[in-house]
Amino acid sequence: MLRIGCVKYLNSRPLIRGWSGGMVFDHPSNLCRKLADGDLEVALVSSFEFLRNPIYRIVDNVSISSDGPVHSVIVAHQGDISKVQEIDLDPASLTSVNLLRVLGGELGLKWRFVGPNRACKAAVSGSLSDTKAHLLIGDQAIRFRQKCGGDFQFWDLGEQWKKLVGLPFVYALWLIRPEFEDSETIASRLRALRDENLAELDRLIAEEKEFDPEFCSRYYREYLRFSFGEREKEGLRTFATLCAKHGLLSQRDVVLRVT
């Protein structure tokens, strides 16, 4: 049986709804480890996992990306972002953490990074200062914005990336282990599933139990992109270049082996 893994986030629903067969759901960082260890053959994981370990084949034309604000990858802060000195990190996503490091480095912002984040607790207690902030991703970020939005400003990493380089940012990709022999078949199935779900997006939104339908419609249609075309690929290569510049990756040519 195919061992396939995915994040159980709202942003992944259009890629996995209706999948026939078992699927392992876990945090992004755990899925990266399971894929690297061979416990999974295929997984929807952080794009940074491919950049640091480019042994995988990529399912072509499918990703979780944004071409501007993404809404769910944010730094929650009070006061001016330039006055922030310390950021609590969400360790679940390698991509978001390293994107934050790249953005800070490129903008000349000197941050200390600590973790795990304590954003909701800080908001309730009122103890957050102008010099401290919190990185939040995925459903946690969405819930936090809904519950604590009046107490914070939100620095959207997708928006800041677009301002910096003018390209989409790729957060997650379907990666296939190199020894898996039927990569073309599984890639075709995953592309077809994405296409079916996007064609029936209103039905998918109506089935959502946790988040408001109006918000889901905006999230899927305005904030997220589910393609992996030439501009997304250029954005990913640019991210790799900047990661190398800031010492997060070794310098190398990025070869995207797509299937």
Secondary structure, DSSP 8 states (H G I E B T S, - for coil): ---EEE--SGGGHHHHTT--S--EE--HHHHHHHHHHTS-SEEEEEHHHHHHSTTSEEEEEEEEEESS--SSEEEEESS-GGG--EEE--TT-HHHHHHHHHHHHHHT---EEE-S--HHHHHHHT---TTEEEEEEHHHHHHHHHHHGGG-EEEEHHHHHHHHHSS-EEEEEEEE-TT-TTHHHHHHHHHHHHHHHHHTHHHHHHH-SSS-HHHHHHIIIII-B----HHHHHHHHHHHHHHHHTTSS--------B-
